[in-house]
Amino acid sequence: MDEVDPAAYQPRLRWWSHLWRYALMVLISAVVWLSGVAQWQAKHAPLWFWADLAGGLVAFALITWRRRHPVAVAAATTVIAAFSYAAAGPAVLAVVSLATRRRWREIIGVGVLVAVQTVVVTLIDPTLGDDWRVVLALSVPMVVTMVAIGLYVGSRRELLHTLRERARVAEAEQASRVARARTAERARIAREMHDVLAHRISMVAMHAGALAYRTDLPPEEVRASSEVIRDHAHLALTDLREVLGILRADETDEDRPQPSWNDLPDLVSGARHAGMRIHLEDAVTALDPPERLGRTAYRVVQEALTNAHKHAPDTSVTVTLRGAPEDGVVVEVRNPLRVGSGHTPLPTSGLGLVGLAERAELVGGTLTHRVAGDEFVLTLALPWPA
């Protein structure tokens, strides 16, 4: 796992955070320096007194850069604290701040420098009567305590940062999943609307166009075409209500009746009644194929008949269903290419075959279309589930 940059989880300090830190530094420096050292310096070494005070002020100024240059500030305040007791507060805060980064190479390096600083203070301070080894031994627990506090604060900051990042990533992933689900649902609705309505509307458009184009039709044919338009418009409205009902009720495809193999003869019969010439060769329905395959086959045949209505309304269509459990199912729809047309072409979306190809893939099949000689051939191959 990649190491997290400490700068990423360092919180931004507000004014009261700076205030209590500076108050704590002043308290530590005051306790260390004014406990007796300052009076001795003022009486016996005034120059050292002012140097001690100046060193403390410099350390207090340097501490503001501890996050930008943590190692340099910790090292500098430690060196200043070797001769300036007033710098004790900033030196302690710098070490604790450095330890929050939890980088042992930096902590060990500054820790060694603190040990050297302790020995130097013991050797140059005439007010100390203890042996430097004793002072060093007493300072080790203090340094360990400062480092432990820094490690704890750093661990807690990184934990909070990690939790916030996980929450942010989870929220982003949830939004992405919702967006993908919304897109998939829109695609499903669009495919369903196309499959359900395109066939009906194409029938209505074809017969309405014929009535507009053939003004010399006898009343019987006009009445027959009008009935076809009426029937298919009614069926289109019924199908539209079903699809809209799905959207309002949050149903899935499985929540409403779906077309099957047994509905294919009705589909072909309706197209014939609308004036199409269709030859159906069905060698599959008698074998009782799975309903899921029948739904896909129905939609493919429906789309093929719709396309034939649009692009070659005067030609004949051959629908062939063949297959077996060990070989799978093949649905083939053929219609001759039309040469020339006196009718205004119906609008096309170009998405019908794309949606059907997706349906075929969902059940492990394939959908192909090609021009063979003077015929357009649409072929659906489906596996027969065991």
Secondary structure, 3 states (H helix, E strand, C coil): CCCCCHHHHCCCCCHHHHHHHHHHHHHHHHHHHCCCHHHHHHHHCHHHHHHHHHHHHHHHHHHHHCCCCHHHHHHHHHHHCCCCHHHHHHHHHHHHHHHCCCCHHHHHHHHHHHHHHHHHHHHHCCCCCCCHHHHHHHHHHHHHHHHHHHHHHHHHHHHHHHHHHHHHHHHHHHHHHHHHHHHHHHHHHHHHHHHHHHHHHHHHHHHHHHHHHCCCCCHHHHHHHHHHHHHHHHHHHHHHHHHHHHHHHCCCHHHCCCCCHHHHHHHHHHHHHCCCEEEEEECCHHHCCCHHHHHHHHHHHHHHHHHHHHHCCCCEEEEEEEEECCCEEEEEEEEECCCCCCCCCCCCCCCHHHHHHHHHHHCCCEEEEEEECCEEEEEEEECCCC
